[in-house]
Amino acid sequence: MRIQYNSPVVLTFALASLGALILGWVSGGWTTWHLFSVYRSPLSDPLTYVRLVGHVLGHAGYAHYLGNMMLFLVIGPPLEEKYGSRRLLLCILVTALVSGLVQVLFVPGTALLGASGIVFMLIVLSSLAGMREGFIPLTLILVVILYLGGEVIDGITTQDNVSHLTHIVGGLCGAGLGFGMKR
């Protein structure tokens, strides 16, 4: 029996996120703020463009990292097997960019970091995995009502450090990318 690197995009993402977390600890938070958090900054700053995508690798601490990676490692591998590594990587990059742009444009006074938008994209994408032509999966409807509906309610009623908007954006990206890949 040998250990297999069975899901290269998912495993590499999880390891890169762990690396970003360790770099943050070693640098006293400098790398977390300057490389792995997205916030409104001048377009003349080259790191602005790195942060638009790199924010999904950053996490505020081990508990934050673990919460995202547990779901990511459970949901990601079957999706990587179904859609392929390149497509899944593209889905991650698109979701990272879209959520980064939404943060910069609509929530300019705060910073965003973490992979929860990616996790929500994967959750919605997985609910579409068995979709057939002419049918909308009931799993998609339930996921939208339970997960995304819950995020809308929490976003309105709860004051916390969770970016409910990013969860919604991630879910919408998952739906759009899932329907797009079915065509």
C-alpha positions as CSV (number, residue, x, y, z in Angstrom):
1,M,0.0,0.0,0.0
2,R,1.3,3.5,-1.0
3,I,-0.1,6.9,-0.2
4,Q,-1.5,8.5,-3.4
5,Y,-1.6,12.3,-4.1
6,N,-5.1,11.6,-5.4
7,S,-6.4,15.1,-5.8
8,P,-3.6,17.5,-6.8
9,V,-5.6,20.7,-6.9
10,V,-7.3,20.2,-3.6
11,L,-4.3,18.9,-1.8
12,T,-2.0,21.6,-3.2
13,F,-4.5,24.3,-2.2
14,A,-4.8,22.9,1.3
15,L,-1.0,22.7,1.7
16,A,-0.5,26.2,0.2
17,S,-3.1,27.6,2.7
18,L,-1.2,25.9,5.5
19,G,2.0,27.4,4.2
20,A,0.3,30.8,4.1
21,L,-0.8,30.3,7.7
22,I,2.7,29.3,8.9
23,L,4.2,32.3,7.0
24,G,1.7,34.5,8.8
25,W,2.8,33.2,12.2
26,V,6.5,33.5,11.3
27,S,6.1,37.0,9.9
28,G,4.0,38.3,12.8
29,G,1.0,38.7,10.4
30,W,2.8,40.7,7.8
31,T,2.3,38.1,5.0
32,T,-1.3,37.5,6.0
33,W,-2.0,41.2,5.7
34,H,0.1,42.1,2.6
35,L,-0.3,38.9,0.5
36,F,-3.3,36.8,1.8
37,S,-6.0,39.4,2.6
38,V,-7.9,41.5,0.1
39,Y,-8.9,45.1,0.7
40,R,-9.1,48.3,-1.3
41,S,-5.6,49.5,-2.2
42,P,-4.1,51.6,-4.9
43,L,-4.0,50.0,-8.4
44,S,-0.4,51.1,-8.6
45,D,0.5,48.6,-5.9
46,P,1.4,45.3,-7.6
47,L,0.3,43.4,-4.6
48,T,-3.2,44.6,-5.1
49,Y,-3.5,42.1,-8.0
50,V,-1.9,39.3,-6.0
51,R,-4.4,39.9,-3.1
52,L,-7.4,39.7,-5.4
53,V,-6.8,36.0,-5.8
54,G,-4.4,35.2,-2.9
55,H,-6.8,36.1,-0.2
56,V,-8.3,32.6,-0.4
57,L,-5.1,31.1,0.9
58,G,-5.0,33.3,4.0
59,H,-6.7,32.4,7.3
60,A,-7.0,34.3,10.6
61,G,-5.8,31.3,12.6
62,Y,-5.7,27.6,12.8
63,A,-9.4,27.2,13.7
64,H,-10.3,29.3,10.7
65,Y,-8.1,27.2,8.5
66,L,-9.3,23.9,9.9
67,G,-13.0,24.9,9.5
68,N,-12.5,25.7,5.8
69,M,-10.1,22.8,5.0
70,M,-12.2,20.1,6.5
71,L,-15.1,20.8,4.2
72,F,-12.7,21.6,1.3
73,L,-10.9,18.2,1.7
74,V,-14.3,16.3,1.9
75,I,-16.1,18.0,-1.0
76,G,-13.2,18.8,-3.3
77,P,-11.7,15.4,-4.3
78,P,-14.9,14.0,-5.8
79,L,-15.4,17.2,-7.8
80,E,-11.8,17.2,-9.0
81,E,-12.4,13.6,-10.1
82,K,-15.6,14.5,-11.9
83,Y,-14.6,17.8,-13.6
84,G,-10.9,17.3,-13.8
85,S,-8.0,19.3,-12.2
86,R,-7.9,22.1,-14.7
87,R,-11.6,22.8,-14.5
88,L,-11.6,22.7,-10.7
89,L,-8.6,25.0,-10.6
90,L,-10.3,27.4,-13.0
91,C,-13.4,27.4,-10.7
92,I,-11.3,28.2,-7.7
93,L,-9.5,31.0,-9.5
94,V,-12.7,32.5,-10.9
95,T,-14.4,32.4,-7.5
96,A,-11.4,33.9,-5.8
97,L,-11.2,36.8,-8.3
98,V,-15.0,37.4,-8.2
99,S,-15.1,37.4,-4.4
100,G,-12.0,39.6,-4.2
101,L,-13.5,42.1,-6.6
102,V,-16.8,42.2,-4.8
103,Q,-15.0,42.8,-1.5
104,V,-12.9,45.7,-3.0
105,L,-15.9,47.3,-4.7
106,F,-18.7,46.8,-2.2
107,V,-17.0,46.5,1.2
108,P,-14.0,48.7,0.9
109,G,-13.5,49.4,4.6
110,T,-12.7,45.9,5.6
111,A,-10.3,43.1,4.7
112,L,-11.2,39.6,3.5
113,L,-9.3,36.4,3.9
114,G,-10.1,32.7,3.9
115,A,-11.4,30.0,1.6
116,S,-15.0,30.0,2.7
117,G,-16.2,31.4,-0.6
118,I,-14.4,28.6,-2.3
119,V,-16.0,26.1,0.0
120,F,-19.5,27.5,-0.7
121,M,-18.7,27.3,-4.4
122,L,-17.8,23.6,-4.0
123,I,-21.0,22.9,-2.0
124,V,-23.2,24.3,-4.7
125,L,-21.1,22.8,-7.5
126,S,-21.4,19.4,-5.8
127,S,-25.2,19.7,-5.6
128,L,-25.1,20.1,-9.4
129,A,-22.8,17.1,-10.0
130,G,-25.6,14.7,-11.0
131,M,-27.6,17.2,-13.1
132,R,-29.1,15.9,-16.4
133,E,-30.4,17.9,-19.4
134,G,-33.7,19.5,-18.8
135,F,-33.8,18.9,-15.0
136,I,-32.9,21.0,-12.0
137,P,-31.6,18.9,-9.1
138,L,-33.6,19.0,-5.9
139,T,-30.3,19.0,-4.1
140,L,-29.5,22.3,-5.7
141,I,-32.8,23.8,-4.6
142,L,-32.3,22.6,-1.0
143,V,-28.6,23.8,-0.9
144,V,-29.7,27.2,-2.1
145,I,-32.5,27.4,0.4
146,L,-30.6,26.0,3.4
147,Y,-27.0,27.2,2.9
148,L,-27.4,30.4,0.9
149,G,-30.7,31.4,2.4
150,G,-29.1,31.0,5.8
151,E,-26.2,33.2,4.8
152,V,-28.6,35.9,3.6
153,I,-30.5,35.7,7.0
154,D,-27.2,35.7,9.0
155,G,-25.9,38.6,6.9
156,I,-28.9,40.7,7.9
157,T,-29.3,39.6,11.5
158,T,-25.9,38.8,12.8
159,Q,-23.0,41.0,13.7
160,D,-19.8,38.9,13.4
161,N,-16.5,38.7,11.6
162,V,-17.9,36.3,9.0
163,S,-18.2,37.5,5.4
164,H,-21.7,36.2,4.6
165,L,-21.5,38.2,1.3
166,T,-18.5,36.1,0.3
167,H,-20.4,32.9,1.1
168,I,-23.2,34.0,-1.1
169,V,-20.9,35.1,-3.9
170,G,-19.1,31.7,-3.7
171,G,-22.4,29.9,-3.9
172,L,-23.5,31.9,-6.9
173,C,-20.1,31.2,-8.6
174,G,-20.7,27.5,-8.0
175,A,-24.1,27.6,-9.6
176,G,-22.9,29.7,-12.6
177,L,-19.8,27.6,-13.1
178,G,-21.7,24.3,-12.6
179,F,-24.4,25.3,-15.2
180,G,-21.7,26.6,-17.5
181,M,-19.7,23.3,-17.4
182,K,-22.8,21.3,-18.2
183,R,-23.2,23.1,-21.5
